[in-house]
Amino acid sequence: MNYKKILQKIYFSVLLIGAATIYADPVEDTLKELSNAYGVSGFEKPVRDILVKHWDTQNIDYKIDGMGNLVGKFKDYSKKKPTILLMAHMDEVGFITNKITEDGFVKINPLGGWLDHVLWSQKWTIKIGDKYIPAISGMDAPHVLSDFTKTPVANKGMLFLDTGFDKKTLISMGLRPGLAVTPAAKFEILVKNKRYAGKAFDDRAGLSVMIDIMKKINEDKSIGDKANIVFAATVQEELGMKGSKAIYESLKPDLVINIEAGIARDYPAQFTVEHEPKLGKGPAIFIYDGSMMPNQNLVESLGEIAKENKIPVQWELENYYGQDASCLQSSGEGMPAVNIGVPVRYAHSHIGIIDRDDYNNTVKLIISSIKKLDKDSIKRLI
């Protein structure tokens, strides 16, 4: 037995483990875990299971309500303090199986908003029980077109998935109408500690931000001195904010900060001529969106807090956009609400891109805001 070689192997293994520990990045790990999880609207359990694992380590009392939302409070929650709700949604855009054709192709219906032209020649995953099967969305080759120099207009009604199996085999595998279909894309580090690509950053980046805020409050209890900080991870946001409509009764917040995806436009012009928000220029504070006019005093306060703390922010307005804070804003007797977005390039497609500085500054902005918002200042917002 060559003991020298064995010792050398042990030595280099220890070095590798040490290096991996030194260079481990919890944020990247969490983003990867959440981005890679399959969880289209109505099928959020895999994402919720990941969150439960993280929330278990953060001193959170949580429950799952009848809709499937995950809601939680710190164990030192006090009825004497006002309550600030931080919220993000678990679901992603995807599809649901509709039927299997006689030739074995799978027809699907959208869950959430998709532009037709991003759907073809893509990889997808169909969930059957605890198994996942790959599928491809097929499209005509240019050779079969009467004039391949002119791109034909395609629509969702033409869409089908090709699994390679025939109908009989698919049925025997358990494929039926009503199963989740998710984009097949994996998290990638484009630039270490800077740019990340992956699916479902709308709104898995927001869920990760919430976990980081939990950690910071546990590290510094003074952050939550002036208010209770409670959390909600919602379902079915992409289907008309359905999950958030059940949140108020569980948590009865006095103020809502919704953490969402901003719509970055900082790339060569295609269908839009706008170029803001931009990646790397800070979180986006929404001044208006199609579902909600935010509390203007709260918007102004966030801008002042960002300026005081030298946190870069951007202002965002989206006419065709909906988000969960709109449902809380008009719940109970009503409350101040605002939406803050981590800018995402190419939202509602297979793969988006986010910037780590925007992520970090979103955490900073929310933490700085929590420190400022006490009972009196919340009252003054109204």
N, C-alpha and C positions, 0 to 999 in steps of 0.2 A: 504494500500500500504506500503510495507516494504522499506522505504527510505534508510535504512542502507545497505541493499543488493544491491540496485540500485547504491549507491555511491561506494560500493566495486567493482562492475562490471566496472564502469567508471574508477576507479583508476587502476585496473589491465589492462584494455584496453589501457589506456594511457601508462602504463609501457611497454606493448607488442609493441606498435607502436614506442615508444622511442628506445627499444632494437633493433627492426628491422631497424630503421634508423641508429643507431650506427654501426650495423654490416653489413649494405648494402654494396655491392661491385659492383660498376658500371661496372668493367671489366667482372666479372662473369655474370652480368645481360645481358650485350651486347653479350657476347659469347653464352649464352643460347638462346637469342632471334634469333641470326643469325644462329646458328647451327640447331635449331629446324625448321627453315623456309624451305619450300619446294621450290626448285629451280634448277631442272636439266637443262642441256644445252637446250637453246631455250625457256625455261619456267621460266625465272629469275625474273619476275615481283614481286612476294612476297618478295624476298630479296631486290630488288631495292626500294620497298615501305618502308622497314625498314630503309634503308640507307638514303632515302630522309628525313625521320623524324629526323634522327640524324644530317644530314648535314644542315638542316634548322636552327638548334640551334648553328651552328659553323661559322656563318658569311661567308658562301660559296655561290657564284653565280654558279648555276649549270644548266645543261640542259641534256636532254635525246636525244641521236642522233638516226639516222635512224635504226641502228642495235639494239638499246636498251641499249647501254652503258650509264652509268651515269658519266658525266665529270663535273669538277668544279674548280673554282679558288677563292681565297680570294678576297674580294671586294676592297682591296687596291692593286690589281695587277698592276705592273708597267712595261711598255715596255722597260724601261731603265736597267732592271736587267735580268740576265739569268734566265731560267726557268727549275726547277727540277720537273720531273713527278714522283709521287708515284702511284703505280698501284697494284691492286689485282683483282681477278676474282670472279664473283658472282655465277657462275654455279657449280653444283656438278655432279658426275657421277650418272647415273640412267638408266632408260629404257623408251621406247615409245611403246604404245600398237600397235599391228599389226593386230590381228584378234581375233574373238571369235569362238571357236569350237562349233559344234552342241551340245555338252554336257555342254557348258557353261564355259569352261576353257579359259583363256585369254593368247594368245601368245604375246610375247614381243621381241623387238629388243634393243640391248645395245646403250646407249648414253655415250661414254667414255670408258675407259679401265677397264675391269673386268677380274679377274682370275676365271675360271669356278668353281673351288671347293669352293668358298665362297658364292655361290648364292642360294644353296638349304636349305630348312627348315628355311627360313627367313620370317620376316614380311615386307610387302610393303604397300604403299599407292598409290591409283590411284586417280588422280584429275579429276573430272567431273564438269566443270563449277566452281561454288564456293563451291562445295561439295567434300568431300574426302571419299573414301570407302577403308576398309582394305582388304588385300589379303595375301595369303600364297603361297610361292613357294614350291610345293610338290615334294616328292621323295619316291621311293619304300621303304617299310619296309624291314628289313633284312630277314624276314620270307619267302619272295617270291623268294629269290635268290637261285640258285642251289647250291652255296657255299658262305654263308655269311661271311666266314672267309677271303675272298678275295674281297676287295673293288673294285667295277666296276668303269671304267672310265666314267665320265659324261661330256657332253658338252652343250654349250648354246642352241644348236638345240633342246634339250630335255626339255628345260625350259618352264614352264607354271605357271600361277597364278590361284589360287583357291579362289574365293570370297564367295562361298556358294550359289550364285544365279544361276539360269538357264539362257540360252541365251536370251530368250524372256524378262525376267525381266531386265537383264543388258542393253539390247537395249532400253527398256522403260525408264531406268534411264539416258540414254544419253551416254552410253559407246560405243565408236567407235574407229576405227584405228586413231592413231595420238594424243593420250592423254599421259600425263606425268605419269611416275611411279617412285616413290621415296622410298628409304629405310625408313622404319618406326623405327626410333631410337630417343631417347630423350637425351638431355644434362644431364649429371650427374656430381656432384662434388665427386670425389673419395677421395681426401684429400683436405680439406679446404685451399684455397690460395696456392695450390701446384699442384695437378693433376686433370685433367678434362677428361671425356670421352664424346663422342658425334659423330654425323655424320658430314660430310662436313667441317671438319677443313681445308681441302683443298678446298676452300681457305677462309672460313669464318673467320678463325683466322687472316688472312692478312687484311680482311676488317675491323675487329675490331681494329687492330693495326693502320690503317689509321685514324680511328675515334679518337683514343687516341692521335695521333700526331696532329690532328687538334686542339684538346683541349689544348695541351701544347703550340702550337703556339699562340693560342688566349690568353693564360695566360701570355705568355712572347713573346711580339712582336719582340724582338731582335733576336729571332731564325731565322726569315725570313728576316733579314736586308740585307743579301748579295744576296739573290735569291728569285724569286717567287716560291712558292710551289703550285703545281697544282695536281689534283687527278683524277684518272679514276678507275671506277669499271666496269669491262668488262663482256661481255657475251660470251658464246660458246668457252671458252678456252679449254674445254675438247674435243672439236670437231675440233682441229687443229688451235687453237688460232684465230678463225675467227673474233671475236669482236675487238681485239686489232688492226687489220689491218685498222680500221676506225678512230683510235685515233689521229694520227699525225695531221691531218688537223684541228682538233678542238683546240689543245693545243700547237702545234709546240714547244715541249720541246727541251732543249739543252743537257739534261742528264736524264737517266731513272733509277730509283730504283724500281724493281719489288719485291713485297712481296708475297711469296709463301709458300708452304709446303715443308719442308725438309723431307727426308725419313729416319726416325729413325730405327735402326737395333739392339738396345741394349736389346735383348731377347734371349732365348735359340735357338740354331741353328736349322733352318728348311731347307729351300732351299738355303739360303745364309749363307756363313761362315763369312761374314763381320759383324762388330758390331759397326760401326760408320756411321752416327752421333748418339749421345746418348741424351736421354732426360735429361734436367737439366744442360747441358754443354754449353749452349749458342746458339744463332742463327747460321745457316749454311750459309757461304758465298760460293756460287757456283763458282768453278774454271772452270767448263765445264759442259755442258749438251747436250743432243742429238739435241737440236734446236739452240744452241748458244754458241759461244766462247765469253765470256765477255771481256770487255776492261780490259786488264791486269794491266794497271796503276791504274784504278779505284779499282780493286780487291786489289792491294797492298796498296792503300791509305786507304781503309776500314780496312784492317788489322792493319795498323799503328794507325788509329784513335781508334780502339778497344783497342789496347795496351796502348795508352796514357790515355784512360779513364777507364782502368781496367775493360773492358767489355769482358767476356769470349766469344769466337767465335769458330766455327768449320769449317773445309774446306770440301766441298762436291763435288763429281763428279758423275754424273749419265749419262750413255750412252742412256738409254731408258727413256727419259723425255723431255717434251716440255713445254715452258712457254712464256707468252705474251711479255716479253722484247725483244725476238728475232725478233718480227715484227717491233717494234719501232726502234731497232738498225739499221735497213736498210731502214728506212723511210726518206723522204726528202733527205738531203745530208748526212745522217747517223749521229750517235751520240754515245757517251759512254753509255753503259748499263750494269747493273749487276742484278743478282737475289739473294735475301736473303730469306732463308727459316726458318720458325718456325718448328722445328722438330716434326713430327707426327708419332706415331706408328700405323701400320696397315692401312695406307692410301689406298684409293680406295676399301674400304669394308664398311660394315654397321656402324661400330663404330671404331673411332680412339682415341688415348690418346695424350694429350699435357701437357707440364709442364709450370707452371706460370712464373718461373724464365726465361725460354727461351723467353716467350712472353714479359716480362718486358724488358729484355736485347735487344730484337729486336727493341723495341721503343727507348731505349737509344742509340743504335748504329745508327739508322737512324737520330735521333735528333742531335747527335754529328756530324754526317757526314754533315748534312744540314748546320750547323754552320761553317764548314770548307770550303765548296764548294762555292767559289765566281767566278766571271767572268774569272779571270786570271788562277785560279787553274783548272777550267774546260777546258780551252784551253790547258793547259799543259798536260792534260790526253791524248790528241790525238797524 
